[in-house]
Amino acid sequence: MGAKKCLRCGFEKQLPEFNFDRSRRDGRAVYCKQCNAEKCRQQYKDNSESRKKYTRSWRFRYYQITAAEAEWLLTVYQKGLCLICCEKVSIGQSHIDHAHRCSSEKHYKSSAGSYGCKKCIRGILHKRCNMLVISFLERFPHLQTEEVQKYLSSRPLASCETIK
């Protein structure tokens, strides 16, 4: 068993201390596993804002809405509040609630299921409200109150043109 010098910490270590890397002549990475883990943790911390921004933009593309439309929905239509628990909610800590049985022609179909469209969006909710309350109430219509039925049938972006 051979040894190799880590380019980050400078210590010579046994080959099993290095990850595999087929692109390298010796078949091992240039950093030891410990240094590589530290480097990855630091990159994760350094890029947290860009990662959050990408996640938000992906969610908007998934439902075919712009950031301006999402902001309008949250600030103007919902007045900054979750429509279920009436507590303050921000774009970063939210989920986009949508009708799962939308009949819009603008749905994208894929092997993973159908993607949403802006016409099926009901509101921006806390994760807990979206995952627990709405999923539960959609499946058990006999437990729905009049207010819940009104919310489940609402589509605030269905009738408006693109917001700029």
N, C-alpha and C positions, 0 to 999 in steps of 0.2 A: 504494500500500500504506500502510495507516494504522499508527498506534502506539497503545499502551495502557499504562497504569500498573499494575504488579503490586501487589496489596493486601498482599502479604507482605513483599517486599523493598523496595518503593517506587520501583524503577527503571522508567523508561519504556522499553518494548521494542517491537520490530516485531510485528505480529499473528502471523506464523508462529511466534513464540516462545511462543504460548499454544495450549493444546489447544482443540478444538472443543467447544462446549456449546450445544446447541439451545435450552435453556431461557433463555439470556441474550439480551438484545435485540441485542447486537452479534455473537452467535454464537460468542463465545470465552469461555474460563474466566476467573475472576478472578485466579488465580495463574498465573505463568509456568510453563513446563514444568519448569524447574530447581527452583523453589520447591515445585511440586506433588510432584515426586519426593522431595524432602527431607521434606515433610509425610507422604507415604505411608510412607517408611522409618521415621519416628518413630512413626507409628501402629502399624506392624507390631511394632516393639520394645515399645511400651507395652502392647499387647494380647496379648502372647505367651502369658500364662497362661490368659486366657479362650479363646484360640484352641485351646490344647492341651486344655482342659477340654471344649470343644465337640466336638473330634475324638474324645476318649475316649467321651463320651456317645453320639455317633453310632454308634461301633463297638458299644457295648452294645445300642443299639436295633436295630441291624442284625441281631444274633444273638438278640434278644429276651431278654436277660439284664439283671439289675440290676447296679449297681456292687458291691453286697454279694456277689452270686454270683461275680462276677469276682475279687473280693478273696479269697473263700473258696477258689476254685479255685486261685489262685496261692499263698496262704499255707498253707492246711491240706492240700489235696490234693497240691500240688507242692512244698511246703516252701520256697517262694521260688526254686526252681530251674527252669531250662528243662529240659523232659523229654528233649531230644535231646542237648545238650552238657553238661548238669549244671552250668552256670554260673549265677550269680545273675541274675535277671531282674526288672524292675519293670514295673508296669502301663504307665507312660509310654513305655517302649522296646520294647514287645512287640507281637506279632501274635496274634490268636486263630486257632488251628488248628481246622479243622472238616472233617468228612467231606463230600466233594463229591457223593457219591451217597447222600444220606440220603433215606429214604422217608417221612419224617414228614409228616403232614397239615398241620402248622402252618407249613410253608414259605410265604412270600409269593412269588407269581409276578409278574414284571414283564417288560417288553420287554428289559431289560438282563440277564435271567436270573433264577434263583431266589435269594432271600435265604436266609440260614441260620436255624436255630432252635437253641434251647439243647440240644436232644437230639442234635445232630450235632457239638457242640463236643468236641474231644479234649483240648485244653490250651492254655496260654498259652506261646508260644515267642518266642525272639529272631527278628527279621525274617529274618536269614540262615538260621537253622535251618528256619523255616517255608517260605521261598521256594525254597531250594535242596534241602535234604534231603528234606522231605516231598513236595514236588511231583515230584521225581525218583523217589523210592521208590514213590509211588502209581502212577506210569506203568509201572514195570518190576518187577512182582511177583516175577520170578525172582531179583532181587537182594536180596530181603527176608530178614532173619534172623528167628528166632523172636521175639526181643524187639521188632523193628520190627513184625511182624504183630500182636503183642499190643497195642502202642501204637496202631496204625492201627484196631484194632477196639474200643478203649476209648471209653467215653462217660460220664465221671464225673457230668455233670449230668442225664443221662437218667432216672435212677432217683430223684433227690431232689426234694422239694417246694421251693417258693420259699424261699430263705434270706433271713432278715431281719437 
